[in-house]
Structure formats: structure tokens, C-alpha cells
Amino acid sequence: MAQMNVSLPDTLKNWAETRVSEGMYSSASDYVRDLMRRDKEQTERLARLQSAIDEGLSTPPSKRSLDEIVAEGFKRVA
């Protein structure tokens, strides 16, 4: 596993240590890894959403009613 040294202000260092002492994480490194993992997942979700928005904006308007579109969406997730 690669190693990275990070400098933090005392307030953030204390916050990380508090999270560890609460039992939420086994170490400050575990906490930072979780934060980075969540950030990565959110960034990927936002990229997929932006891609879907871009796709929608690049297609011509639909002639279907809103009810038809919603019904098709429900069929897709069923």
C-alpha cells in the first residue's frame, strides 16, 4: 500500500482523532481513506448524472406525454 503524509490544522486533526475515539474508525488513516472513497464515489455519480443530462440535452424533444414517459421509466426499474 502506498503511503502519503498530510499536514492538517489542529482542528481537523482533533476532529479525526475524535471520530476514531468514538469507534467509528480504527485509525485516522482509516477515516481519511473512507472520506476519499466517498468523495470518489460521489464524483463518479455526478459524472454519470452529467453524462445523462448531456445525452438528454442532445436529443430532440419527445412527442410522448409526460405520463407515457413516466410509465416507461417505471417499467425500466421494475
Secondary structure by P-SEA (a helix, b strand, c coil): cbbbbbbbcaaaaaaaaaaaaacccccaaaaaaaaaaaaaaaaaaaaaaaaaaaaaaacccccccaaaaaaaaaaaac
